[in-house]
């Protein structure tokens, strides 16, 4: 790698990825200047924004353009000026030129028992042409002040082999590609402080127009993660994601409207009636959007949760349910009137769905599914899994409740007594990682999407996989478009369209 100098070394010398350490780039005085007493007193728990399986350290976010310019000047001699990216994602692929340091800085503090489990750092997008490629991570104190707390690198999400490990000293800077799986090892004693940002690159214009992003349905996608895709009527789709934009699409995948919607990632959407849908965000707000003269406009905004809003669902044409990282489920009207709170989960409530007019099901990081009687505001029954449950679906014809869990397993359970008594039907391994989303296509066939970047179609009668489709990142949401096609939305920023297999289309035709 020709950008390496004698003052730096590569942690992964045989890898195609940048992963370099510049020891002692920052002096003790510079580190103390960055980690002021005010900063140390301003940290907040990450639990409001991230689940505990992912991370439990303390964090602080600040925006500073002067600091970004100052730090870039210091680190610039150690950065590659040009990056050539080969990727299946056309937005990422190309030749990129060094541009700037992200002015959003994330301070992290680790105390005894705290960690940041294996993950990829998310891309920071300014546009399709300007996005982050490398992580900037500065260690603000030395390992002689703590025990454990190494930065660990892995070849893949599933690999158990540590590819490289680094025990930092104060002032060390590490720069690595966003595509490298890594973690902050659990701290056994003391305190560890880190300052993190992103190094942005700008794509060099391509002379050959044929290299530009593929022209297909939904080709515009989103900048960064797409969290939710919502069918709205038989002619529109709604999507939202990390770029904080809600997009309205027609059935041909043409974007008709862009709504600057929230101050942070849009995590959930739900249609309430023929003219209204709602959105929930990491910014802890819920917004109500109304269709008028072929365009949506903001009608109401409310703050019901004291953490991220994770799931929304319709109760009736005026009422909805919401769940969040604060462990609560709220029942409210689209006018902003709070009706009741369902309290009983002990961790994030990932997904909520209606089973009947007055019965709601919820699944949680606490490894349970709870069945709620809304009018009485009480939990009717609790179903237990052996790990967190992230997604649920329900078939009213067969009274079958389907759930997807942290380990990639799908479980089917049925009831015959007003949702109080549930009988296990089957459990099978569906994905190699967390199942993020489930979609019942009909009584027999199910679609699932997971953190193994795959969409899979299942025959529930025998738990056989009929088809598999591939994204380049986590699959987060699924929907049907009414033309025997499945839509999938992913962390790769793409909405893809897939033809359903003949078994499913034939089954649908026979039932219609």
C-alpha angles and dihedrals in degrees: 000000000000096000092066116110131194088259094064140049137202118244092197104035094169094049128098088223128091109248111153138156124213103196119217094355089147122049125231089255092052091050092050089049090056094044101053125173089253091055092049091053094048103062119125133199114265092218091092090062106023135039118248094243086064103040141335103183126118120260144187127194122204132171118217126158094185090054091048091053092045094051094043091057090054096047100034096092088061098050129093108249092208131036123188111204124198110195143149086230108084092205091061100037120095145057116312131196124209110260118161150320117267108254091216108094125192118203114200126197122191122194129178111314095011124126146160107225126218113306148136118248111246120244116252108221127203090166140322087283100043120051141135120267105168136046119233111207123174121189108220098191136029130258090244084076095057144027123232114357099123120162104243126199127201134192092230144354091266101039117113093196117098105230093195137346129203128195105197134220125206112283096019115138122204122194120190143163117268088232094068116100110229143155143200103241118232112274112236097190142353128018132295125197127198134177114207136187139145134258111226127211131191122224115242110234114262116231093204109073090200089071092063120107113297117268107234141115113314088001091153092063117162134295100258132337120012109208104178141022117191128189107221113192118323095294108042140058128195125206136180138180151141095320088069091236127124111211126200114208133187121227090268091060096253114143108237101175140012118205119195090218118164144013092240141018117324105231105173144021134186135180113230103179141341092292107026138069129169133216132205127199148190084250086074095244133118119209130197118217123195129198114231126164092349093307133093121230134181112266107169139002126200140173111214102151133060091214140030117322106236108174141014131189139175119253096176138328092291104026137065141178125228133190132193154174088275088075092245138119118207129196112208143155124248087244088066100258114143112220107178146332126234108210127182111093117103099206142023115328102221104183140011130190136171117247095183140345092292106015124088131186125207134185127203151189085247088077095250140110113209127200113211133197101214100198091054093037093225141119111255098189142348125221118200130216128182094241139019116305115220107173140028138183133182134209110205094195095061098023087235120158114201124194136183121207145198093269094054096256126140117212126194122200131173135203134202101175112067095287095299101102119046127190122202112240106175144332125201140170108256106162139015093239144012116339103227100181143017128194125186108217091185138323093295107032131061135186122209134185128196152175089268085077092246137125113207132188118213138198101217093199091071105006091244122154110234100182143358130207128190134224126179093238141019116322107231110169141020134196141166121238098200094246097092089272134121123217121208129190122201147184085254088076094246133121107206130193121218131185114237117238120259092252091063098041090048091050091050092049092050092053096046 
